Amino acid sequence: MSEACPGIPTLEPFRVKQSPPAAYYVPDFITEAEEAYLLQQVYGAPKPKWTQLSGRRLQNWGGLPHPKGMVLENLPPWLQACADKVSSLGVFGGKPANHVLVNEYRPGEGIMPHEDGPLYFPTVTTISLGSHTLLDFYHPVSRGQHMEGEQGPDPQTEEQRHFLSLLLKPRSLLVLRQDMYVHYLHGIRLVAEDTVTEKVVNAGGSSSAVGDTLSRGTRVSLTIRLVPKVLKTSIILGRRK
């Protein structure tokens, strides 16, 4: 797959070499002033923009992704600037990002292991604001593990399938593509503090060391993506061109 999906020259210095293809981690992608401004905009958004989910709340910007296509909505200027900055790196095949999820995680909140799915261009980018987190990666559950009556080893636990973590510091950018997007699940544990272990493969490039315990604050993530399939509003409203 790496041959079919070459690297991104502007990001190659930030590739996480201990990870399967391909994860890029850029510390201090934005400044402290930019972080403060973005948090101000997030919390200044109208209350109806927030959706409360189990373990976090979020804002959806750009439209609602759908298998038949997304009705495109303009991003607000503060998010458009972030999308432009990320898109300029060439992470979406030269096309501009058009969708942003704003997630808020309070201490003790997280998200179960999941994959982002086929509605998006197979690259996900995330800017972290306000606090660190550990993003955990898991091997998928083998298809045969839940077949009734099948002989063999017990189903693997979530902990047994966990093989790698990335420490995401405030103001950093994470880019996941290729196998790291397609083949593995990622999630955030529902804990109030994180312990740095040998599985945190990028800890060496930060001020954290194995054995450190990091207390979480409230983290806001900007997940910036490209939804390739969009619909023209005129078609949705039944108007002819």
N, C-alpha and C positions, 0 to 999 in steps of 0.2 A: 504493500500500500504506500510505503514511503516513496517509491519510484513514481507512482501515479500522482502523488500529492507532494510536490517538492516543498522544500522549506521556504520560509518567508525571510528574505535577506535582511530586512530592517530589524527583525526580531531574533535572528540566529544567536547573537550574543547572550540572549536571555532564555535560551532553551534550557529546560530542566533535563540534564543529561541522564539522571537516574530514573527518569520516567519513560514509559513506552512512548512511541510517537503519538502525538507531540503535545507537550505542555510548555508554554512560555510564561515566565513570571517576571514582571517589570516592576521593581519597587519604585516608589515615589513617581508614579506616572503623572500624578497631578500634585500641585503645591498645597500647603496647608490653607492658604487663602482660597484656593479653588474648592477644596474640600468643605470649608465653612460655608462658602456661597452655595454649593450644591445641597448641603444639608438644610440650609435656610429655604431653598426652593422646594425641597421635598416636603418639609413640614409646613410650608406655606400653601401647598396645593389644597384645593377644595376638599372638604371631608368626604363627599361622595366618590372621590377618586380612590379612596381606600377600600380594599376588600379584605375582610378578616378570614383567615384560614386557620386550620389547626397547626399551631406551631409558629405562625408568622402572619404578618399582614403585608399587603402589596398594593402597588399601583400599576396599572397597565396603560402603556402609551404607544400609539402608532396604529392601533387597530386590534381586532381579535383574530388571531390565526385560526384558519379553518381549512379542512381538506379541499374544499371547493375554491378557496382563495380568500385573502384578507381584504376587507374594505379599508383602504389606506387612509389614515388620519395624520395630519401634520404633527410632528413632534414640537413641543414648546421650545423656544430658543435655547434655554439652558440645557436641555437634553440633546437638541440638535447639535450644539457645539461639541458635546461629548461624543456623539455618534460620528461626527465628522472627523474628530481627532483619532478615534479608533479605526475608522474606515480608511484613513490615509495611510495606515500601515499595510494595507493590501490583504487583510485577513479574510475578506469576503470575496476573493477572486476579482478584485478591482471594482466591485459594486458597492454602493453605499448602504449602510445599515438603515433599517426602517422601523425597528421595533425595540422597545426598552421595557423591561420589567424592573420596577423598584421594589425590592424586598426589605422589610425591616425585621431583624432578629434581635429580640431582647435576650438577656442572659437566661440560659436554660431552654431557649427555643432553637429549632433546627428544622431539617427536612429529611425525610426518609430517603434511602438510596433509590435513585431513579435515573432514567435517561431522558434527554431532551426531545428525542423523536424526530420524525421525518418532515415536519412542517417547516423546519428551519434549514437554512444553508448549514452544512455540517461543520460549523465552527461556532463556539460560544465564547463571548468575552465578558469579563466581569471586573468592574471597578469597585473596590471596597472603601467604605467611608465609616469613620467613627470608632471602629474597634477591629481587632483581629478576629479570625476564626480559623479552625482547621477544616479543610475540605478533604473528606475521606473518599477513597476509590475502592471499588469492590469488583471482584470477578462476578459475572452473572451466574445465577442459579442454573445448574445443568438441567437440560430438559428432562432427563430421566429421573431426576431426584424425587419428583412428586407423582410418579406412576404407581397406581395401586397394585400391590402384590409383587412388585419388583424386588428381587433379591439384590443385596449389595450393601455398601456402607451407608451409614445414616446420612441424611441430608446435611450439607454443610451449614454451619451457623453463619450469621452475618459476620461475626468476629473472624471466623476462619476464612471467609471470602475477602476480608479487608486486607489489602496488600500494600497500600501506599497512601500517604497524606501529604497535603501541601499547606504550609502556613501562609495565610493571606493577611498581610499587614494593611493597616489603613493607608489609603492613597495609592495602593498597588493596582496593577492590571494583570489579570490572568487570561490567557488565551488557550483554549482546548480545541484540538482538531484531530483528524485522522483517527487512529485507534482509540485515543483517549476520549473522543466524542462518540464513536460508533460502537465500540466493543465493551466499554466498562461503565458501571454505574457510579454515580457520585452522590454524596449526601453530607449533611452536617448533623453531628450528634446533638441530642437535646440535653446539653450540660451547661453549667454556669462557669466552668473552668476547664482548660485543656492542659494535658501533660504532653510535653514534647518527647517523643520516643524515636527509636531508630527508623521507624516508618515515615517520619517527617523528613522527606528527602531534600528539601530546600532550606532546612534550618541553619545549615552552615553558612549561608549567605546573609544571615540576619544576626541580630544581637542575642538570639535565643540558642540555648544548648540543650542537648539531651538531658532529661531529668527536670527541666524547668517546668513550673506550673504557671499558666497564664490565665488571669481572671478576665472573663469576657465583659465588655460593656455592650451598649446597644450598637449593633452594626447595621448599616444600610448598604445594600449592594445594588449597583446598576448593572443589570444584565442586558447587554447590547447585542442584538442579533439581526440577521437578514432573513425576512420571510420572502422567498423567491416568488411565490404565487400570489399575486394581488389582483383584485377585481376593480374595474372602473366603476365609479359611482353611477354613471349614466346607465350602465347595464343593470345594476341592482334596482334602480328606480324605474326601470322599464322604459326609459327614454331612448329613442333612436339617436344615433350619432348625427 
